[in-house]
Amino acid sequence: MLSLPSRSAARSQSVQTLSILIFTLGLSTFSANSFASSNLFLNKPTDKQQLNPQTALAKLPLFFEPNHGQFAKEVDFAVRTPTLEMSLQNTEAHIYPLNQHTQDHAEKLVVKPLGGQTQADAWRGEEKQPGLSHYYEGNNNKQWITDIPHYGRVKYSNLYKGIDLVYYGNSNQLEYDFVIAPHADPQQIALGYEGVQAISVTKDGDAHLQVGKQTIIQHRPIAYQLIDGKRQAVDAQYVLSNTKEGKPAQLSFKLAAYNPDFTLVIDPILSYSSLLGGSKTDLSLGLGLDKQGAIYIAGHTQSTKFPGQTSSSLKGSWDVFVSKFDATGNKLVWTSFLRGGKTDYAYDIAVSQAGQAYLVGSTESANFPTTAGAYDRSLAGTWDGFIAQLTTEGKLAYSSYVGGNGEDAIRNLAVNKKGLAFVTGYTYSTDFPLTANAFDRSLGGTIDAFFAKMNANGTALLYSSYLGGSTNDYGNELAIDSKNQVYVIGQTDSNDFPTNSSAFDKTYGGNLDAFVSKFSSKDKLSYSTYLGGSEFEVGATIAVDNKGQVYAAGRTTSVDFPTANAFDTVYTGGGIFLSPS
């Protein structure tokens, strides 16, 4: 039973700002230790783990992927992380600055060793890393490319006579070493640049490369030799040469005396802290953990200049990605990309105790990757929701559309011990897929919320129903308890949103109300209630604890939002409150 006081009659005062709400259903006290996630089997991060998805991605160690067909054919190796985009093409390094909202390749930075020896397939990966990449592009599984290895270094042997070029780096800088064999001539080396408007060398010996509005720093070169097991420094400086037109053209090296009988290493360091992110946007929306504490991050990328854009990719579209890190957040285990021909969004991720990742979102791609035997392999409307499951190795176990003839989006999911996926979102479709026992079989307004349940193999909907009134209703999040009862939260502007006899509030009170609806394990509506005051409420998030008590959070502009045993009973334009169920 809901124990909040009745809705206040005072509805005259209007406040325009939104407040954050936390309301608990059924309790007057709150214990963080009693919480279960909306995915019951999702562990909570510790303070030592990376909680922010964007920050975790920014810590991604630098690795190189060989081209197995996932990149354009001219690419030999590529770095594809949210902190750097680079492809190695023949002897050249193509580096893509942040926020270049154009397809003009002249705006990238190209580092070109001048006068080197061009050789086919000269790049070789070194220091193999534990991570793998998987690319699921389109709905033809013969075109999917998986198990692409990661390397910590790549080497181009004998670029100049007796001189190798090696690339490596970390999350903040890219290094490329020229490894000069005994008695080889370092004066062969010269670096040209494309996409650079100006080059200057500072009094500290750093080279400043002006690329568009950004200055990229190539630090003063470090040179050394290993002699009798000891590292011996060799003074090195840049020498700037100009073309006949007077424009800066190339850098070479001036070296102090060294021992020609031993290998010499010259190490320029390119700082790309100003180049974080893709060429447009990389958005991380979901974070999950398994029982070992491994971290899973899901989102979508709009990086049109990622070297992963193949000739068949639609440039400018959003692609879905999922990355798994170890429990420290410092080691990438695998990354999987799901790509259709148009725009694909990921909205949420849940992870089972066994480490299977479940992903939901929406797509307008008619060729979004789906699997044989999936519940629905065809785009039914302008946008469909999707549900996908990845194995512990990041392989696509199943992927299915879920939608009707309009626009549909799955915004949130939870997964139980049996691997059933419980989802909610919104639909414009008059023929959204429903089961025979659906609570509501008709689209009531322009937009309805929905609640659906997918079986463990992704081959059938076990339950699906509209949830809404005569205007606009959105399902934002859901939670499941230990008895597989489901709690859905969202917002509605329908004055006839479905409520029942056990509802705390059966009356639509404002311009927009939050709602909370509970379904039993038998898929029956246990209770459904409005929750709001006289103005605007949005039900944003919900969770259930080990005692079956429900906690929800959202936003309000109502001075008369119902409170009970509240820390703060007065709306002043902002605040947090609890309201138990």
C-alpha positions, -999 to 999 in steps of 0.1 A, spaced: 0 0 0 11 35 -7 14 55 24 19 91 12 -5 119 22 -31 130 -2 -23 155 -29 -22 191 -17 -50 213 -30 -27 242 -34 -21 243 -72 -20 280 -80 17 288 -77 39 281 -107 77 277 -106 96 274 -138 128 257 -126 131 219 -123 140 202 -90 156 169 -86 134 144 -68 140 112 -50 109 95 -37 108 62 -19 76 41 -20 68 25 14 97 36 36 105 66 57 142 56 60 168 49 34 197 25 36 222 24 7 233 -11 18 198 -25 11 198 -14 -25 196 -38 -54 202 -25 -89 175 -23 -114 194 -53 -128 195 -75 -98 227 -92 -107 247 -61 -115 274 -53 -89 279 -18 -77 312 -1 -85 337 6 -57 354 39 -52 385 25 -68 367 17 -100 360 41 -127 324 53 -123 322 78 -151 319 61 -185 335 89 -204 365 91 -180 369 53 -182 370 54 -219 396 82 -218 419 59 -198 417 33 -226 453 22 -233 467 29 -268 465 -2 -290 468 -8 -327 444 -29 -348 456 -46 -380 432 -42 -409 412 -74 -414 386 -56 -436 371 -35 -409 389 -4 -422 392 12 -456 416 -8 -478 444 18 -477 448 14 -439 474 -10 -426 469 -5 -388 447 19 -369 442 33 -334 405 37 -326 399 49 -291 381 79 -277 414 96 -270 430 92 -304 421 85 -340 450 75 -362 456 52 -392 489 41 -406 488 41 -444 519 29 -461 547 50 -444 523 78 -432 504 84 -400 470 100 -405 459 117 -372 425 133 -368 419 163 -346 388 168 -324 356 185 -335 364 188 -372 327 189 -385 336 183 -421 345 155 -444 375 174 -458 406 153 -452 428 183 -456 420 191 -420 437 160 -406 474 159 -397 496 136 -418 531 128 -406 551 117 -436 587 103 -434 603 118 -466 625 98 -488 617 65 -472 615 31 -488 579 21 -497 573 -16 -491 541 -36 -493 528 -51 -460 559 -37 -441 540 -29 -408 542 -56 -382 524 -57 -348 545 -62 -317 536 -67 -280 503 -84 -285 477 -72 -260 449 -93 -243 421 -73 -259 401 -81 -291 377 -61 -313 346 -73 -330 328 -55 -359 291 -64 -366 283 -43 -397 250 -49 -415 227 -79 -412 248 -103 -433 269 -123 -409 294 -132 -436 305 -96 -435 310 -95 -397 347 -94 -386 356 -107 -352 387 -115 -330 408 -87 -343 440 -87 -321 454 -56 -304 491 -47 -304 509 -23 -281 535 -14 -308 538 -15 -346 571 -15 -366 579 -5 -401 612 -23 -408 640 -7 -429 620 25 -437 654 40 -444 685 20 -450 693 5 -416 665 25 -399 632 11 -385 601 32 -375 582 21 -344 549 36 -331 535 31 -296 521 54 -268 497 58 -240 464 76 -232 480 110 -235 508 109 -260 519 91 -292 555 82 -296 573 71 -327 609 59 -325 635 59 -352 657 29 -344 690 34 -362 712 4 -366 750 6 -360 767 27 -388 733 36 -404 730 73 -413 704 93 -393 707 122 -417 684 101 -440 654 110 -418 631 139 -426 595 145 -415 570 162 -437 535 173 -426 502 178 -444 473 197 -429 496 220 -410 493 258 -415 525 266 -396 554 249 -379 576 266 -353 603 254 -329 603 270 -294 633 279 -273 627 247 -253 631 227 -285 595 217 -289 579 218 -324 545 234 -325 522 223 -354 493 246 -362 464 224 -374 433 245 -379 427 263 -347 446 238 -326 483 237 -317 497 202 -315 530 198 -297 557 175 -308 581 176 -279 619 180 -282 632 146 -294 649 123 -269 678 103 -282 698 76 -265 719 45 -269 721 13 -247 758 6 -241 769 -21 -218 734 -22 -204 733 15 -196 712 41 -213 734 69 -226 716 102 -236 725 119 -269 715 155 -273 690 159 -302 673 190 -317 648 197 -345 660 214 -376 632 232 -395 635 235 -433 613 256 -456 600 250 -491 609 273 -520 576 291 -514 587 299 -479 562 277 -462 573 253 -434 578 219 -450 598 195 -429 617 187 -397 649 168 -394 673 160 -365 706 175 -354 725 151 -331 755 155 -308 783 130 -312 774 94 -304 790 59 -307 782 46 -342 790 10 -331 757 9 -311 721 13 -320 707 48 -317 671 56 -308 655 90 -316 621 94 -299 598 124 -308 567 125 -286 534 139 -300 512 152 -273 475 148 -283 458 158 -250 440 184 -271 427 158 -295 406 138 -271 374 122 -286 363 115 -321 359 140 -349 323 147 -337 309 130 -306 314 98 -287 285 94 -262 286 68 -234 252 62 -218 254 28 -200 277 14 -173 276 -22 -159 297 -46 -139 298 -84 -136 305 -104 -104 343 -102 -110 340 -64 -110 348 -61 -148 334 -28 -162 312 -26 -193 305 6 -211 279 11 -238 271 41 -260 273 53 -296 299 72 -316 294 98 -343 331 100 -352 329 104 -389 367 103 -392 372 72 -372 394 50 -394 368 23 -388 345 39 -413 348 15 -442 337 22 -478 303 7 -471 297 28 -439 274 58 -439 296 87 -428 280 108 -402 258 81 -387 260 70 -351 273 35 -344 268 15 -312 297 2 -292 303 -19 -261 336 -20 -243 346 -44 -215 375 -34 -191 390 -54 -163 381 -45 -127 409 -19 -125 394 -1 -155 429 1 -171 429 -30 -193 406 -34 -223 392 -69 -227 372 -64 -258 352 -39 -278 323 -47 -301 307 -23 -327 272 -27 -340 266 -8 -372 237 -3 -396 236 18 -427 219 47 -409 217 59 -373 219 36 -343 217 46 -307 225 26 -275 206 37 -244 213 11 -217 233 -20 -208 229 -47 -182 253 -75 -173 245 -109 -159 266 -126 -131 281 -148 -158 293 -117 -177 269 -116 -206 261 -81 -217 226 -71 -227 222 -39 -248 191 -19 -258 186 12 -280 169 23 -312 179 22 -349 167 36 -382 189 11 -401 172 -14 -422 203 -35 -421 211 -33 -383 229 -65 -374 205 -92 -363 210 -129 -357 195 -160 -373 163 -171 -355 159 -137 -338 125 -126 -328 123 -99 -355 150 -93 -383 132 -65 -402 128 -28 -396 91 -23 -393 88 15 -390 109 47 -392 127 37 -360 127 4 -341 140 -6 -308 165 -34 -305 177 -59 -279 211 -75 -283 231 -100 -261 269 -103 -262 287 -133 -249 315 -131 -223 339 -128 -252 320 -99 -268 305 -120 -296 270 -113 -307 248 -141 -292 215 -126 -304 202 -93 -318 166 -85 -326 144 -55 -337 114 -47 -315 90 -23 -330 60 -14 -351 50 9 -380 61 42 -363 90 53 -341 100 31 -312 128 33 -287 139 9 -259 153 31 -232 161 8 -203 164 -29 -194 169 -53 -165 179 -90 -167 170 -118 -143 188 -150 -133 173 -169 -162 185 -144 -188 151 -129 -195 154 -92 -206 127 -68 -192 125 -36 -212 106 -3 -213 105 27 -236 81 45 -258 63 39 -291 44 58 -317 33 26 -335 -3 15 -338 9 -21 -343 36 -24 -317 42 -61 -311 20 -74 -283 14 -107 -266 -21 -123 -262 -21 -115 -225 -12 -78 -229 -27 -55 -203 -34 -29 -230 -37 -37 -267 -42 -3 -282 -21 28 -287 -40 53 -265 -25 86 -277 2 99 -299 29 81 -278 26 53 -253 50 37 -229 54 0 -231 67 -29 -210 80 -61 -227 99 -92 -218 122 -111 -242 131 -148 -237 167 -159 -230 175 -167 -266 161 -136 -282 137 -156 -302 103 -146 -287 85 -119 -267 71 -136 -235 51 -105 -227 45 -71 -243 19 -44 -236 12 -7 -242 11 14 -210 -5 47 -215 -35 70 -218 -49 93 -245 -20 117 -251 18 112 -244 34 86 -221 70 76 -218 86 46 -200 120 58 -188 133 30 -165 123 -2 -148 135 -25 -120 128 -61 -111 128 -76 -76 138 -111 -64 103 -124 -73 105 -111 -109 80 -84 -102 86 -54 -124 84 -17 -116 82 9 -144 87 46 -140 81 74 -165 60 105 -172 26 112 -186 4 141 -197 -26 118 -201 -55 125 -177 -66 89 -182 -33 71 -176 -43 36 -163 -44 35 -125 -61 10 -102 -78 7 -68 -45 5 -49 -31 37 -65 -18 64 -42 -31 90 -67 -57 83 -94 -60 119 -106 -38 137 -131 -27 168 -113 -4 189 -134 10 197 -168 31 165 -166 30 138 -139 54 110 -131 39 75 -129 49 42 -112 34 9 -124 41 -25 -110 36 -58 -128 35 -91 -110 56 -121 -120 25 -133 -138 24 -101 -159 -6 -87 -142 -8 -50 -132 -5 -50 -94 -7 -12 -90 -3 19 -111 -3 55 -98 3 91 -107 29 108 -87 31 146 -89 19 180 -80 3 208 -99 31 215 -124 57 193 -141 71 159 -129 94 135 -147 99 100 -133 135 93 -143 149 63 -124 138 35 -101 153 7 -80 141 -19 -56 159 -32 -25 162 -67 -10 131 -62 10 110 -53 -21 107 -16 -13 109 7 -42 129 39 -46 123 63 -75 139 96 -85 129 124 -109 123 161 -113 95 185 -103 85 221 -106 55 216 -82 54 234 -48 28 209 -38 46 177 -46 34 151 -20 58 145 8 59 123 40 85 122 68 105 144 45 138 160 53 126 190 33 89 198 28 92 232 12 99 237 -25 123 266 -31 133 259 -67 155 229 -60 159 200 -36 158 163 -29 131 143 -11 122 107 -3 88 91 -4 85 54 4 62 27 -10 
